[in-house]
Amino acid sequence: MGIIGTIIIGLIVGLIARFLKPGNDSMGWIMTILLGIGGALLATYGGQALGIYAAGEAAGFIGAVIGAIILLVIYGMVTKRKH
């Protein structure tokens, strides 16, 4: 998959994660894309560390959404401390 495909999937995963997690997560398009890509990376490497995925195997779409939701929760905890 090329960079454009990665960005599109990242956007879709980020939007779904923001929709599923309650609360106000005000961020722009670029942060939403990065959230989706980061969620996929978190799910892939976290799943490999836990033995869910084999080495070199990528997380699926649902795993990427779950990873993005975890990142949103962490983001919410960090931004609450600033205020």
ChimeraX attribute file (.defattr): number of C-alpha atoms within 10 A of each C-alpha:
attribute: neighborCount
match mode: 1-to-1
recipient: residues
	/A:1	5
	/A:2	6
	/A:3	8
	/A:4	9
	/A:5	10
	/A:6	14
	/A:7	17
	/A:8	14
	/A:9	18
	/A:10	26
	/A:11	21
	/A:12	18
	/A:13	30
	/A:14	30
	/A:15	18
	/A:16	17
	/A:17	25
	/A:18	22
	/A:19	13
	/A:20	12
	/A:21	14
	/A:22	9
	/A:23	9
	/A:24	9
	/A:25	14
	/A:26	8
	/A:27	10
	/A:28	8
	/A:29	11
	/A:30	13
	/A:31	14
	/A:32	25
	/A:33	21
	/A:34	17
	/A:35	29
	/A:36	33
	/A:37	25
	/A:38	20
	/A:39	27
	/A:40	27
	/A:41	18
	/A:42	20
	/A:43	26
	/A:44	23
	/A:45	19
	/A:46	15
	/A:47	19
	/A:48	17
	/A:49	12
	/A:50	9
	/A:51	10
	/A:52	14
	/A:53	17
	/A:54	14
	/A:55	12
	/A:56	9
	/A:57	12
	/A:58	17
	/A:59	23
	/A:60	12
	/A:61	15
	/A:62	13
	/A:63	19
	/A:64	27
	/A:65	28
	/A:66	20
	/A:67	27
	/A:68	31
	/A:69	23
	/A:70	18
	/A:71	18
	/A:72	21
	/A:73	13
	/A:74	11
	/A:75	13
	/A:76	14
	/A:77	11
	/A:78	11
	/A:79	9
	/A:80	8
	/A:81	7
	/A:82	6
	/A:83	5
